[in-house]
Amino acid sequence: MKGAVAWMARNKVAANLLMLIILFAGFISLVNIKQQTFPEASLDAIQVRVTYLGAAPEEIAQSINQRVEEQIEAVEGVKRVTSVAAENVGIVTAELKLGTDASRALDDIKAEVDRITTLPDGAEKPEVQELTSLSSVLQVAIYGDAPERSLKELAERIKDDLTATDEISFVQISGLRPYEISIEIDRATLESYGLSLPQVAAVVRRASLDLPGGRLETDSEEILLRTKGQNYTGRDFEEIVLLSRPDGSKILLGEVATVRDGFQDVDLVTRFNGERAAFIKIFRTADERALDIVDAAKAYIDTELTTTLPAGIEVGIWQDESRILASRLELLVRNGLIGLLLVIIALTLFLNTRLAFWTSAGILMSFVGVFGLMILLDVSVNVISLFGFILAIGIVVDDAIVVGENVAAEQEKDPANPMDAAVRGAKRVSRPVIFAVFTTVAAFTPLLLVPGPLGKLLGDIPKIVILVLLLSLVEVLFILPNHLGHRPRAHRSRLAQAIDRVQARVNRGLRRFVEGPLEKSVRFATRRYGVVAASAVALLVISIGFVRGGYIGFSFFPQIEGDVVTARLELQPGTPAARTLAVTDYLEQAAQDVAEELQGELDDDHPALLKNVFVSVGEQPSLQGGPGSAGSQGIFNSHVAEVSIELPEAETRDLASAVFETAWRERVGEITGAKTLTFSSQVIQLGNPIQAEMSATDPAVLEAAKEDFKQELRTFTGVFDVADDQDAGKQELQLDIKPEATTLGLSLADLAQQVQAAYFGAEALRVQRGRDEVRVYVRLPEEERDALGDVADYRIRTPAGGYVPLYEVASVETGAAPTAINRKNGRRIVTVTADVNTGQVSADAVIAQLEAEIVPGLQRVHPGLRVSFEGEQAEQADTMAALAIFFPLAMFVIYCLLAIPFGSYIQPIIIMAAIPFGLIGALVGHLLFGLDLGLLSMFGIVGLSGVVVNDSLVLVDFINEERDKGKPMSEAILIGAKARFRPILLTTITTFLGVLPLILERSVQAQFLVPMAVALGFGIVFATGIILILVPALTMWQFEASEWVKARFSRSANRTSFVTQDG
């Protein structure tokens, strides 16, 4: 290695070509690299979805979900199986074990599902897909006083126009009901013609089809035969011949039925800024760039769409992810560049101008070159990866300073031969620098192995840091020595001379400090090493005491500031859509009142707080991602709704979205009849802070335990939005066939078929109309199926052609049916969720008390009850369990990497002993800024550990070199500390300055990143004293201990020798 360093240092062409290749690869990749707000990742889950129209949740749970669960639970790689049965659809999700190949698991689950032969006849073919976190980059709202059909046709046109552009390939329409043709015949007409609804559906089916008829081969050509009779519109279906009389006359369907060519009969209302609306969601796929997609969409809107909009319809932008991405990228790039500028200034003050320039240029080169590697590793430019760069500024500068400062020291000794001095300086520290980089890489490796969605979200940080470190190692060993080895110009500009004078003044101050306070401190540490070690341990214990005592809180994952605040409402099942819409009006008005009140507290030129308002009744879009996402279920219920308020961009407002959320919640208060009402403003949520899954064999026990548990939760201070996913359900009429039915030739299937046709509809067929699949139903008119008493009186057609009231052939009982049934690993579960105010209480503290006191009491009162905590708590437990395995392994690897170059078992322990003491500064920083410790703080602490190990390693290496020259240990320690003071101080200053802009950043969108910056910045300031004082003390302690052991063994050996000779 040292030969390669010397060769590259003396070969200007090779060094410059290597630099140019790295820069070229980086710049080319920078133009083409993916852009997104947050990393996109698979959810490690496979979903099986089965549609069964007209079926109740109980029926779907038993006849579909349970069979799918049993079939796929044994598939290799499946960790757990969960399911939800709702009206018309069953969804089964298989969560995969860590490291499972999702593509193979998808194929295996598809094969197992295809083997199921016992699904109900009316169930559609199961859809099996891998779940992803695909999300839209932009939503275009078209809204106004216009019919739903006009909005849908316009939305389809916009979709076609957008996908015709080169930048956009995937667009989805939402907020509108699907097309449907409903053929409605009243009871009197059916009986007058002796028909049943299933019979009418069969006639419609037979009269509407296209069938191939084979081919006809003549002498001259081949002719295809085809029967064409497919109907597509309501008018087409009206022309179908329903009956033919003996006299030859015909009765057309349109003469006896009302054919409605409209929309599916579901409760779905979508409003944008108070008007009916439709949304066009634009997604980023594959290697498409978010900013390019949005630019193309906005260009289309400005140049084509706005000029052709029909009267009364407007266009708006909703949830522009590119704006969020651009603002956060600008924030991080700005903070990174300011930090880098501060680093360059600091280097210029302490090192000569040329050394400062090339050291800074090397850092920039490493950063640019990483973009070339990011494309190879499929890492995008996003908020998380960019923070990895900021974190790397403070870490990577350490290696450049070590090499550059050592080269400068050698050149001061031998100014006549700058190249030889550069080679000697680089070679002298090449071994400790290489191993220092590898130890830092080892420290960050466990963060790459964090399991689950969280690991995939934050995994870009360690990837970027590791890549920057490795490229920096290449730069400082193979490029930097060549640039530093050239003789400086004799002529110096006035600016350079002024800088030289400042440097001389700074260096004089440093020398006075080194010869004075530093020397006294190191001598004290080598004489009173026990006192120093004990004091350090005491400081560490006190710092940890701040955490244990609650002075520093703990929040596993930070709240990431968003621009949208959402209220999710769920009323009692069966609530009419009109009532739900009235409640959303109240929520919207409350939001407007809060906005006016908060606006008055802001500056006069502050933008209006209410930018856009989105209301949805019948579904909750914020819980539904794109196609293939976990929330994409397409389930409509009249009792659920959502109101979303878009605030101004985070960089333009002085109010955190969480403040608006709290004020809105307080203004709304309790809503009569609301089952759940929750508010959220976070961009990313790993799950609810408190999420308890409860199960019991007896449903009555489960229901009672759930209510008791919720009541206990409400007694905790700081706990709010307590809710569950179980309800009494909608009213259900349950039919049971009577013996009289069999005498009339009626079976249970006949009854079920005719009743379903009357009230849900008999599906006659599906037709493909353009891109839409349109279902055609035959049913009773709405006025004959909207009263409870109509059901029992409905007249069933018998095989003989007569009619009999339903109550004569079947008993009709009223019951309640749940709107959804959730199962996990074969057991029916109920989930209770709650949010916490972290300023008053932590979720960990609440859950600890629940597990220790509340749950055992509930289990005594409710036998057979099981309770497990999932959501954010489970994610935290999985992460901590993984880190508990991987971090000790990483520490062992670091130990080995240190033991090998030092050839010692003890010195690596001395170096690594400094790691926990670096935690002191990180904790003090959190205390001063009032921050909670969390996972991102841990990333900063890991980076801090790398810097501490690097500087300690090089210091110990210098001490060893002085010992090899025959110096006494105390003098060797003093010489090493003096020699390493300037680079250690420079590392501290540059690391702190690198993250200082982010620490001081006051914009609300950057606050979730501040704990990581504080941990590294303040940690390194305190670590300087640890390295310069504690490491010398421990080194001296280890030396004297080893000398004592040698002396003891020597005396023992002498006594043994004396006894032998005497004998």
Secondary structure by P-SEA (a helix, b strand, c coil): caaaaaaaaacaaaaaaaaaaaaaaaaaaaacccccccbbbbccbbbbbbbbccccaaaaacccaaaaaaacccccccccccccccccbbbbbbbbcccccaaaaaaaaaaaaaaccccccccccbbbbbbccccccbbbbbbccccaaaaaaaaaaaaaaaaacccccbbbbcccccbbbbbbbcaaaaaaacccaaaaaaaaaaaccccccbbbbcccbbbbbbbbbccccaaaaaacccccccccccccccccbbbbccccccbbbbbcccccbbbbbbbbcccccaaaaaaaaaaaaaccccccccccbbbbbccaaaaaaaaaaaaaaaaaaaaaaaaaaaaaacccaaaaaaaaaaaaaaaaaaaaaaaaacccccaaaaaaaaaaaaccaaaaaaaaaaaaaaaaaccccaaaaaaaaaaaaaaaaaaaaaaaaaaaccccccccccccccaaaaaaaaaaaaaaaaaacccccccccccccccccaaaaaaaaaaaaaaaaaaaaaacaaaaaaaaaaaaaaaaaaaaaaaaaaaaaaaaaccbbbbccccccccbbbbbbbccccccaaaaaaaaaaaaaaaaaaaaaaaaaccccccccccbbbbbccccccccccccccccccccccccbbbbbbccccccccccaaaaaaaaaaaacccccccbbbbbcccccccccbbbbbbcccaaaaaaaaaaaaaaaaacccccccccccccccbbbbbbbcaaaaaacccaaaaaaaaaaaccccccccccccccbbbbbbbccccccccccccccbbbbccccccccccccbbbbbbccccbbbbcccccbbbbbbccccccccaaaaaaaaacccaaaaaaacccbbbbbcaaaaaaaaaaaaaacaaaaaaaaaaaaaaaaaccccaaaaaaccccccaaaaaaaaaaacccccaaaaaaaaaaaaaaaaaaaaaaaaaaaaaaacccaaaaaaaaaaaaaaaaaaaaaaaaaaccccccccccccccaaaaaaaaaaaaaaaccccccaaaaaaaaaaaaaaaaaaaaaaaaaaaaaaaaac
